[in-house]
Amino acid sequence: MYRYDEFDAAFVAERVAQFKDQVARRLAGELTDEQFRPLRLQNGVYLQLHAYMLRIAVPYGTLASRQMRMLAHIARRYDRGYGHFTTRQNIQFNWPALADCPAILSELASVEMHAIQTSGNNIRNVTADQFAGAAADEIEDPRPYCEILRQWSSLHPEFSFLPRKFKIAVTGAARDRAAIQVHDIGYHIVRNAAGEIGFTCYVGGGLGRTPLIGHKIRDFLPKADLLAYTAAVVRIYNLEGRRDNKFKARIKILVHDKGAGAIRAEVEEEFARNPEPAIRLPQKEIDRIRAYFALPALPPRSSHSAGFAARRAKDPAFARFVERNVVAHKVEGYGIVTVSLKPIGGIPGDITAEQMDAVADLAERYSHDEVRVAHEQNLVLPHVALDDLPAVFDRLSETGLATANVGLVTDIIACPGLDYCGLATARSIPVAQRISERFEARSREIGELKINISGCINACGHHHVGHIGILGLEKKGVESYQITLGGSADENCAIGEVVGPGFSSEEIVDAVETLVDTYLKVRNGKDEDFLAAYRRVGMAPFKEALYERA
């Protein structure tokens, strides 16, 4: 895990001191709300429906136990005892007092955390596969490259005031678990015919009011050119992106309007004209950063654990947990454990201070001091010995974190919606809770099915790439929910298709149940999941069933 050097520490400390002064001036009336707004946004402080909200960066979704304990401390001391993990692998606190924000940032700095560039028209938190460095199917750990991008982009003098926010994701496995094709830039680590490892580059993806899938503009980019090529892409966007209309200001609109071929040619020309040797990555520097992310020294373990096998055979709850929440590790005798933050009837992504402490304890004792945040709003213990899984499961059960539903219909992604967000037009949380409760008993029968819910067209719940997507809108003062089908955020990325007219808050859960029942009727055996069935039979049977019911 990366450790701040002297520059990082000084940089974050200076920013905290600056913001402390800015907050004092705002509270004293020396700054108007309008004058203060860009200053607070640069430090991750939003003004939401009912209170300020602080968004804290979790670069590439990686946390140490001491950092998780600090988040628990902040939840207790400065908030209402909980936090909310987001689809950007960040954490949000919904109730901090503005006067306390500098103190919170100071305490975060003591454990190498900050809130810089979690808002504003700049390069946001760089995200990665939550299984990075541990996954059995990985070509290479993407996190060193995310860290290199983080260092390069933080307060970049040329790219701090872009036309709009800019998001980058990197994945290192054939299976895309970082949704790279719906990012402004997505990098996929690949191996070419010569055996060299580099990046495939996608540009112009994004969700929101205009959902678009990114275009591949480079099949293979050598590692040494990562920063120079990224700079070329962002520079073209900075020069040509629209600034007259914030709804058309993202790079995806530029790529759409000019065409991927034209953008590719411009980026390649810019890259060739300005190779920027100062930021050409030497292998020595890549190796230096990579050393921070070296796989922990995992003591040899047998691939067959007698204790693990016996517990699995006699305890159905443990067996279900292993089936749904544990995947293969690259080292024999270990597993990667996903900790679901989606209890039945709970709020997706929410976690209490006590639960944060419990996860920190488990990470310290059983996962070599590492925790990951998934963009699906769950947590991950990446290095757990199979022998230790029963003890981990028991502790998770005690703290309400052992829900065995990863990838199932109750593992719902949802934004905070109108319960918190000033931009939202409808509630997301109650819909997610009711769907979760409705399908609890049937989730294993239904199998893999991803439901994503957003409370407005900004799509923070990534509804466009849900197998079933739900968008909350306001129509004549009443909440209305539009449904999309067939979305996917993986390597076969797809934007869901709108089914038809929306449904009221009272109707939406029944509508989802109709869709699920239709899937169960049309699927070609139990092994065909919802997305595969939808792609085989198309929209017609689902639409017919929905509106016959209506």
C-alpha positions as CSV (number, residue, x, y, z in Angstrom):
1,M,0.0,0.0,0.0
2,Y,1.3,3.4,-0.9
3,R,2.8,5.5,1.9
4,Y,2.9,9.3,1.6
5,D,6.3,10.8,1.1
6,E,7.5,14.2,2.4
7,F,5.9,16.0,-0.5
8,D,2.5,14.3,0.0
9,A,2.4,15.1,3.7
10,A,3.4,18.7,3.2
11,F,0.9,19.1,0.3
12,V,-2.0,17.8,2.3
13,A,-1.1,19.7,5.4
14,E,-0.9,23.0,3.5
15,R,-4.3,22.4,1.9
16,V,-5.9,21.7,5.4
17,A,-4.4,25.0,6.7
18,Q,-5.7,26.9,3.7
19,F,-9.2,25.5,4.1
20,K,-9.3,26.1,7.8
21,D,-8.7,29.8,7.1
22,Q,-11.3,29.8,4.3
23,V,-13.9,28.2,6.6
24,A,-13.2,30.8,9.3
25,R,-13.6,33.6,6.8
26,R,-16.9,32.1,5.6
27,L,-18.3,31.7,9.2
28,A,-17.2,35.3,10.0
29,G,-19.1,36.6,7.0
30,E,-16.0,37.7,5.1
31,L,-16.8,35.3,2.2
32,T,-20.2,35.1,0.6
33,D,-21.7,31.7,-0.1
34,E,-20.9,32.2,-3.8
35,Q,-17.3,33.1,-3.1
36,F,-16.9,30.1,-0.7
37,R,-18.5,27.6,-3.0
38,P,-15.5,26.8,-5.3
39,L,-13.2,26.7,-2.2
40,R,-15.3,24.1,-0.4
41,L,-15.8,22.0,-3.5
42,Q,-12.0,21.8,-4.0
43,N,-12.0,20.2,-0.6
44,G,-14.9,17.8,-1.1
45,V,-17.5,19.7,0.8
46,Y,-20.9,19.9,-0.7
47,L,-24.1,21.6,0.4
48,Q,-26.9,19.0,0.2
49,L,-30.6,19.0,0.9
50,H,-30.4,19.2,4.7
51,A,-26.7,19.7,5.6
52,Y,-23.1,19.8,4.3
53,M,-21.7,16.6,3.0
54,L,-18.0,15.7,3.0
55,R,-16.7,13.3,0.3
56,I,-13.4,11.6,1.2
57,A,-11.1,10.1,-1.4
58,V,-10.2,6.5,-1.2
59,P,-7.7,6.2,-4.1
60,Y,-8.2,3.1,-6.2
61,G,-10.4,1.8,-3.4
62,T,-7.6,0.7,-1.1
63,L,-7.6,1.3,2.7
64,A,-5.5,0.2,5.6
65,S,-7.0,-0.8,9.0
66,R,-5.9,2.5,10.6
67,Q,-7.6,4.4,7.9
68,M,-10.8,2.5,8.3
69,R,-10.6,3.1,12.1
70,M,-10.2,6.8,11.4
71,L,-13.4,6.8,9.3
72,A,-15.2,5.1,12.2
73,H,-13.9,7.8,14.5
74,I,-15.1,10.6,12.2
75,A,-18.5,8.9,12.0
76,R,-18.8,8.9,15.7
77,R,-17.4,12.3,16.6
78,Y,-18.5,14.5,13.7
79,D,-21.4,12.7,12.0
80,R,-24.3,10.5,13.1
81,G,-22.5,7.3,13.5
82,Y,-22.3,6.0,10.0
83,G,-20.8,6.7,6.5
84,H,-21.8,5.9,2.9
85,F,-19.5,4.2,0.4
86,T,-20.1,5.4,-3.2
87,T,-19.8,4.1,-6.7
88,R,-16.6,6.1,-7.0
89,Q,-14.9,4.0,-4.2
90,N,-15.1,7.1,-2.0
91,I,-16.9,7.5,1.4
92,Q,-19.3,10.3,2.2
93,F,-20.4,11.7,5.5
94,N,-23.8,13.3,5.3
95,W,-24.0,15.4,8.5
96,P,-20.8,17.2,9.3
97,A,-20.9,20.8,10.6
98,L,-19.0,23.2,8.4
99,A,-17.0,24.4,11.4
100,D,-15.8,20.9,12.0
101,C,-14.7,20.2,8.4
102,P,-11.1,21.5,8.8
103,A,-10.7,19.4,12.0
104,I,-11.9,16.3,10.1
105,L,-9.5,17.0,7.2
106,S,-6.7,17.4,9.7
107,E,-7.5,14.1,11.4
108,L,-7.7,12.4,8.0
109,A,-4.3,13.8,7.1
110,S,-2.8,12.0,10.1
111,V,-3.6,8.7,8.4
112,E,-2.7,9.8,4.9
113,M,-6.2,10.6,3.7
114,H,-7.8,13.7,2.2
115,A,-10.8,15.0,0.2
116,I,-8.9,16.9,-2.5
117,Q,-10.4,16.6,-6.0
118,T,-13.4,14.6,-4.9
119,S,-15.4,17.5,-6.5
120,G,-14.8,20.2,-9.1
121,N,-13.9,20.3,-12.7
122,N,-10.7,18.4,-12.4
123,I,-9.4,14.8,-12.5
124,R,-11.3,12.9,-9.8
125,N,-10.4,9.9,-7.7
126,V,-8.8,7.3,-10.0
127,T,-10.6,3.9,-9.5
128,A,-9.7,0.3,-10.0
129,D,-10.8,-3.3,-9.8
130,Q,-11.6,-4.0,-6.1
131,F,-9.8,-7.4,-6.4
132,A,-6.6,-5.7,-7.7
133,G,-3.4,-7.5,-6.7
134,A,-5.2,-10.6,-5.5
135,A,-7.3,-11.8,-8.4
136,A,-6.4,-15.1,-10.0
137,D,-7.3,-13.8,-13.4
138,E,-5.2,-10.7,-13.3
139,I,-2.5,-9.8,-15.8
140,E,-1.0,-7.2,-13.5
141,D,-2.1,-5.1,-10.5
142,P,-3.5,-1.8,-11.8
143,R,-3.1,0.1,-8.6
144,P,0.5,1.3,-9.1
145,Y,-0.6,3.0,-12.3
146,C,-3.6,4.5,-10.5
147,E,-1.2,5.9,-7.9
148,I,1.1,7.3,-10.6
149,L,-1.9,9.0,-12.2
150,R,-3.0,10.3,-8.8
151,Q,0.3,11.9,-8.1
152,W,0.5,13.4,-11.6
153,S,-3.0,14.8,-11.7
154,S,-3.2,16.3,-8.1
155,L,-3.5,20.0,-8.6
156,H,-2.1,19.7,-12.1
157,P,-1.6,23.3,-13.2
158,E,-3.0,22.8,-16.7
159,F,-5.9,20.5,-15.8
160,S,-7.3,21.9,-12.5
161,F,-10.1,23.8,-14.3
162,L,-11.4,21.6,-17.0
163,P,-14.7,22.1,-18.8
164,R,-16.2,19.5,-16.5
165,K,-15.2,16.7,-14.1
166,F,-13.0,14.0,-15.5
167,K,-12.9,10.4,-14.4
168,I,-10.3,7.6,-15.0
169,A,-10.5,3.9,-14.2
170,V,-7.9,1.1,-14.7
171,T,-8.4,-2.6,-14.6
172,G,-5.8,-5.4,-14.8
173,A,-7.9,-8.5,-15.6
174,A,-9.6,-9.9,-18.7
175,R,-12.9,-9.5,-16.8
176,D,-13.6,-5.8,-16.3
177,R,-14.6,-5.2,-12.7
178,A,-13.9,-1.4,-12.9
179,A,-16.5,-0.3,-15.5
180,I,-13.7,1.3,-17.6
181,Q,-15.9,1.8,-20.7
182,V,-18.2,4.3,-18.9
183,H,-15.3,6.6,-17.9
184,D,-13.8,9.6,-19.6
185,I,-10.6,7.5,-19.9
186,G,-10.6,3.8,-19.3
187,Y,-7.3,1.8,-19.3
188,H,-7.3,-2.0,-19.6
189,I,-4.0,-3.7,-18.9
190,V,-3.3,-6.1,-21.7
191,R,-0.4,-8.3,-23.1
192,N,0.4,-7.9,-26.8
193,A,1.6,-10.6,-29.2
194,A,5.2,-10.0,-28.2
195,G,4.4,-10.7,-24.6
196,E,4.8,-7.0,-23.5
197,I,2.3,-5.6,-21.0
198,G,0.7,-2.2,-21.7
199,F,-2.7,-0.6,-21.9
200,T,-5.7,-0.5,-24.2
201,C,-7.2,3.0,-24.0
202,Y,-10.9,3.9,-24.2
203,V,-12.1,7.5,-24.3
204,G,-15.4,9.2,-24.1
205,G,-17.5,6.9,-21.9
206,G,-19.9,8.2,-19.3
207,L,-23.4,8.0,-17.9
208,G,-25.6,10.9,-16.7
209,R,-28.2,12.5,-19.0
210,T,-26.3,11.3,-22.1
211,P,-25.0,7.7,-21.5
212,L,-22.3,6.7,-23.9
213,I,-19.8,3.8,-24.1
214,G,-16.2,4.7,-24.5
215,H,-14.4,4.3,-27.8
216,K,-11.2,2.3,-28.1
217,I,-8.6,4.8,-29.5
218,R,-5.4,2.8,-28.7
219,D,-5.0,-1.0,-28.8
220,F,-1.7,-1.0,-27.1
221,L,0.0,1.8,-25.2
222,P,3.5,1.1,-23.6
223,K,3.6,1.6,-19.9
224,A,6.2,4.3,-20.3
225,D,3.8,6.5,-22.2
226,L,0.9,6.3,-19.7
227,L,1.2,9.9,-18.5
228,A,2.2,11.5,-21.8
229,Y,-0.8,9.9,-23.5
230,T,-3.2,10.7,-20.7
231,A,-2.0,14.3,-20.9
232,A,-2.6,14.4,-24.7
233,V,-6.2,13.2,-24.2
234,V,-6.9,15.7,-21.4
235,R,-5.3,18.5,-23.3
236,I,-7.4,18.0,-26.4
237,Y,-10.5,17.9,-24.1
238,N,-9.3,21.1,-22.2
239,L,-8.9,22.9,-25.5
240,E,-12.0,21.8,-27.3
241,G,-14.5,20.7,-24.6
242,R,-17.6,23.0,-24.4
243,R,-17.7,25.6,-21.6
244,D,-20.9,27.3,-22.6
245,N,-23.2,24.4,-21.6
246,K,-22.4,22.2,-18.6
247,F,-24.8,19.6,-19.8
248,K,-22.7,19.2,-23.0
249,A,-19.3,19.8,-21.4
250,R,-18.0,16.2,-20.8
251,I,-15.5,14.7,-23.1
252,K,-18.0,12.1,-24.2
253,I,-20.0,14.8,-26.0
254,L,-16.8,16.0,-27.7
255,V,-16.0,12.5,-28.9
256,H,-19.6,11.9,-30.0
257,D,-19.8,15.2,-31.9
258,K,-16.4,14.9,-33.6
259,G,-16.3,11.2,-34.0
260,A,-13.9,8.7,-32.4
261,G,-11.7,8.6,-35.4
262,A,-11.1,12.4,-35.4
263,I,-10.4,12.4,-31.7
264,R,-8.0,9.5,-32.1
265,A,-6.1,11.4,-34.8
266,E,-5.9,14.6,-32.7
267,V,-4.7,12.7,-29.6
268,E,-2.1,10.8,-31.6
269,E,-0.9,14.1,-33.2
270,E,-0.7,15.8,-29.8
271,F,1.0,12.8,-28.3
272,A,3.6,12.8,-31.1
273,R,4.1,16.6,-31.0
274,N,4.5,16.8,-27.3
275,P,6.1,13.6,-26.1
276,E,6.8,15.3,-22.7
277,P,10.0,13.4,-21.9
278,A,9.8,14.8,-18.3
279,I,6.8,12.6,-17.7
280,R,7.8,9.5,-19.7
281,L,7.8,6.8,-17.1
282,P,11.1,5.1,-16.5
283,Q,10.9,1.4,-15.5
284,K,12.8,2.3,-12.3
285,E,10.0,4.6,-11.2
286,I,7.3,2.1,-12.1
287,D,9.1,-0.5,-10.1
288,R,9.5,1.9,-7.1
289,I,5.7,2.5,-7.0
290,R,4.9,-1.1,-7.7
291,A,6.9,-2.1,-4.6
292,Y,4.4,-0.4,-2.4
293,F,1.7,-2.7,-3.8
294,A,3.6,-6.0,-3.5
295,L,1.6,-9.0,-2.6
296,P,1.9,-9.6,1.1
297,A,4.0,-12.5,2.3
298,L,1.3,-15.1,2.4
299,P,2.3,-18.2,4.5
300,P,1.9,-21.4,2.4
301,R,-1.5,-22.9,2.9
302,S,-3.0,-26.1,1.6
303,S,-5.6,-25.7,-1.1
304,H,-7.7,-28.1,1.0
305,S,-8.6,-26.9,4.5
306,A,-10.2,-29.6,6.6
307,G,-11.7,-27.1,9.0
308,F,-13.1,-25.0,6.1
309,A,-14.5,-28.0,4.3
310,A,-16.1,-29.4,7.5
311,R,-17.8,-26.1,8.4
312,R,-19.0,-25.7,4.8
313,A,-20.5,-29.2,4.9
314,K,-22.4,-28.7,8.1
315,D,-23.4,-25.0,8.1
316,P,-25.7,-24.0,5.2
317,A,-25.4,-20.3,6.0
318,F,-21.6,-20.5,5.8
319,A,-21.8,-22.5,2.6
320,R,-24.0,-19.8,1.0
321,F,-21.6,-17.1,2.1
322,V,-18.7,-18.9,0.5
323,E,-20.6,-19.5,-2.7
324,R,-21.7,-15.9,-3.1
325,N,-19.1,-13.8,-1.3
326,V,-15.7,-15.6,-1.8
327,V,-13.7,-15.8,-5.1
328,A,-10.4,-17.4,-6.0
329,H,-7.2,-15.8,-4.9
330,K,-4.0,-16.0,-7.0
331,V,-2.3,-17.8,-4.2
332,E,-3.5,-21.3,-3.3
333,G,-5.2,-21.7,0.1
334,Y,-6.5,-18.1,0.1
335,G,-9.7,-16.4,-0.9
336,I,-11.0,-12.9,-1.6
337,V,-14.0,-12.1,0.6
338,T,-16.6,-9.5,-0.4
339,V,-18.3,-7.9,2.6
340,S,-21.8,-7.0,1.5
341,L,-23.1,-3.6,2.6
342,K,-26.5,-4.6,1.3
343,P,-28.4,-6.2,4.3
344,I,-32.0,-7.1,3.5
345,G,-34.0,-4.0,3.9
346,G,-30.9,-1.9,4.5
347,I,-29.4,1.2,2.8
348,P,-26.9,0.2,0.0
349,G,-23.4,1.4,0.8
350,D,-24.1,2.5,4.4
351,I,-21.9,1.3,7.2
352,T,-21.9,2.1,11.0
353,A,-18.9,3.2,13.0
354,E,-19.0,-0.1,14.9
355,Q,-19.0,-2.1,11.6
356,M,-16.1,-0.1,10.3
357,D,-14.1,-1.0,13.4
358,A,-15.1,-4.6,13.0
359,V,-13.9,-4.6,9.3
360,A,-10.6,-2.9,10.4
361,D,-10.1,-5.6,13.0
362,L,-10.7,-8.4,10.5
363,A,-8.4,-6.8,8.0
364,E,-5.7,-6.4,10.5
365,R,-6.0,-10.0,11.8
366,Y,-6.9,-12.0,8.7
367,S,-6.3,-9.9,5.5
368,H,-2.8,-8.5,5.9
369,D,-4.1,-5.0,6.9
370,E,-5.9,-4.4,3.6
371,V,-9.5,-3.4,2.9
372,R,-10.9,-2.5,-0.5
373,V,-13.9,-0.5,-1.6
374,A,-15.9,-1.8,-4.6
375,H,-17.7,0.5,-7.0
376,E,-20.7,-1.7,-6.3
377,Q,-20.7,-0.2,-2.8
378,N,-19.4,-3.2,-1.0
379,L,-16.1,-3.8,0.9
380,V,-13.5,-6.5,0.2
381,L,-11.0,-8.4,2.4
382,P,-8.5,-9.4,-0.3
383,H,-6.2,-11.9,1.3
384,V,-8.0,-14.3,3.6
385,A,-6.7,-17.9,4.3
386,L,-9.4,-20.5,3.7
387,D,-8.6,-21.8,7.3
388,D,-9.6,-18.4,8.6
389,L,-12.9,-18.1,6.7
390,P,-15.1,-19.6,9.5
391,A,-13.7,-17.1,12.0
392,V,-14.2,-14.2,9.5
393,F,-17.7,-15.3,8.8
394,D,-18.6,-15.6,12.5
395,R,-17.4,-12.0,13.2
396,L,-19.2,-10.6,10.2
397,S,-22.4,-12.4,11.3
398,E,-22.1,-10.8,14.8
399,T,-21.9,-7.3,13.2
400,G,-24.6,-7.7,10.5
401,L,-22.1,-7.9,7.6
402,A,-22.5,-11.5,6.5
403,T,-25.3,-11.2,4.0
404,A,-24.6,-13.8,1.3
405,N,-25.9,-11.9,-1.7
406,V,-23.1,-10.6,-3.8
407,G,-24.2,-10.4,-7.4
408,L,-27.8,-11.3,-6.6
409,V,-31.0,-9.4,-7.0
410,T,-30.7,-7.9,-3.4
411,D,-27.1,-6.7,-4.0
412,I,-28.5,-3.4,-5.2
413,I,-26.5,-0.3,-6.2
414,A,-28.3,2.9,-5.2
415,C,-27.4,6.6,-4.8
416,P,-28.6,8.5,-1.8
417,G,-31.4,10.1,-3.8
418,L,-33.9,12.6,-2.5
419,D,-33.3,11.6,1.1
420,Y,-30.0,13.6,1.0
421,C,-29.1,15.0,-2.4
422,G,-30.1,18.4,-3.5
423,L,-30.0,17.4,-7.2
424,A,-32.2,14.3,-6.8
425,T,-35.8,14.3,-8.2
426,A,-36.9,11.0,-6.5
427,R,-36.0,8.7,-3.7
428,S,-33.7,5.8,-4.3
429,I,-33.2,4.3,-0.8
430,P,-36.8,3.3,-0.1
431,V,-37.1,1.6,-3.5
432,A,-33.9,-0.3,-2.9
433,Q,-35.1,-1.4,0.5
434,R,-38.5,-2.6,-0.7
435,I,-37.0,-4.5,-3.6
436,S,-34.5,-6.2,-1.3
437,E,-37.3,-7.2,1.1
438,R,-39.5,-8.5,-1.8
439,F,-36.9,-10.8,-3.2
440,E,-35.1,-12.0,-0.1
441,A,-36.6,-15.5,-0.2
442,R,-36.2,-15.9,-4.0
443,S,-32.7,-14.4,-4.6
444,R,-30.9,-17.8,-5.0
445,E,-33.6,-19.1,-7.4
446,I,-33.2,-15.9,-9.5
447,G,-29.4,-16.0,-9.6
448,E,-27.2,-13.3,-11.1
449,L,-29.1,-10.1,-11.5
450,K,-27.8,-6.6,-11.0
451,I,-30.3,-3.8,-10.1
452,N,-29.1,-0.2,-10.2
453,I,-31.1,2.8,-9.0
454,S,-30.5,6.5,-9.5
455,G,-32.6,9.3,-8.0
456,C,-32.0,11.7,-10.9
457,I,-30.5,11.9,-14.4
458,N,-27.0,12.4,-13.1
459,A,-26.9,8.6,-12.7
460,C,-24.8,8.3,-9.5
461,G,-26.4,4.9,-9.1
462,H,-25.2,3.8,-12.6
463,H,-28.7,2.8,-13.6
464,H,-27.8,2.8,-17.3
465,V,-25.5,-0.3,-16.8
466,G,-27.8,-2.3,-14.5
467,H,-29.3,-5.5,-15.9
468,I,-32.4,-3.7,-14.6
469,G,-31.9,0.0,-14.2
470,I,-34.3,2.3,-12.4
471,L,-34.3,6.1,-12.8
472,G,-36.3,8.2,-10.4
473,L,-37.9,11.3,-11.9
474,E,-40.3,14.0,-10.9
475,K,-43.5,14.4,-12.9
476,K,-46.0,17.0,-11.9
477,G,-44.8,16.9,-8.3
478,V,-45.0,13.1,-8.1
479,E,-42.1,10.5,-8.1
480,S,-42.0,8.4,-11.3
481,Y,-39.6,5.6,-12.0
482,Q,-38.4,4.8,-15.5
483,I,-37.0,1.2,-16.2
484,T,-34.1,0.2,-18.5
485,L,-33.2,-3.3,-19.4
486,G,-30.0,-5.0,-20.6
487,G,-27.3,-2.7,-19.3
488,S,-23.9,-4.1,-18.3
489,A,-20.7,-2.5,-16.9
490,D,-18.2,-5.3,-17.7
491,E,-16.0,-6.0,-20.7
492,N,-19.2,-6.4,-22.8
493,C,-20.4,-3.0,-21.7
494,A,-24.0,-2.0,-22.8
495,I,-26.4,0.8,-22.0
496,G,-29.8,-0.4,-21.0
497,E,-32.8,0.2,-23.2
498,V,-35.8,2.2,-21.9
499,V,-38.8,-0.1,-21.6
500,G,-41.6,2.5,-21.8
501,P,-43.7,4.8,-19.5
502,G,-42.7,5.1,-15.9
503,F,-44.2,3.7,-12.8
504,S,-45.2,5.3,-9.5
505,S,-43.5,4.7,-6.2
506,E,-46.3,2.3,-5.3
507,E,-46.0,0.4,-8.6
508,I,-42.3,0.1,-9.1
509,V,-41.5,-2.9,-7.0
510,D,-44.4,-4.8,-8.5
511,A,-43.0,-3.9,-11.9
512,V,-39.6,-5.2,-11.1
513,E,-41.2,-8.5,-9.8
514,T,-43.0,-8.8,-13.2
515,L,-39.7,-8.4,-15.0
516,V,-38.1,-11.1,-12.8
517,D,-41.1,-13.5,-13.2
518,T,-40.9,-13.0,-17.0
519,Y,-37.2,-13.8,-16.9
520,L,-37.8,-17.0,-15.0
521,K,-40.4,-18.0,-17.6
522,V,-38.2,-17.3,-20.7
523,R,-34.8,-18.4,-19.4
524,N,-33.1,-21.4,-21.0
525,G,-32.4,-23.4,-17.9
526,K,-31.1,-22.3,-14.5
527,D,-27.7,-21.5,-15.8
528,E,-28.9,-18.7,-18.1
529,D,-28.7,-15.5,-16.1
530,F,-31.0,-12.5,-16.6
531,L,-28.6,-10.6,-18.9
532,A,-28.0,-13.6,-21.2
533,A,-31.7,-14.3,-21.4
534,Y,-32.5,-10.7,-22.2
535,R,-29.9,-10.6,-24.9
536,R,-31.3,-13.8,-26.4
537,V,-35.0,-13.0,-26.4
538,G,-34.9,-9.2,-26.5
539,M,-37.2,-6.5,-25.0
540,A,-40.6,-7.8,-26.4
541,P,-41.6,-10.4,-23.8
542,F,-40.6,-8.1,-20.9
543,K,-42.4,-5.1,-22.2
544,E,-45.5,-7.1,-23.0
545,A,-45.6,-8.5,-19.5
546,L,-45.0,-5.1,-17.9
547,Y,-47.8,-3.3,-19.6
548,E,-50.3,-6.1,-19.6
549,R,-49.9,-6.0,-15.8
550,A,-50.4,-2.2,-15.8
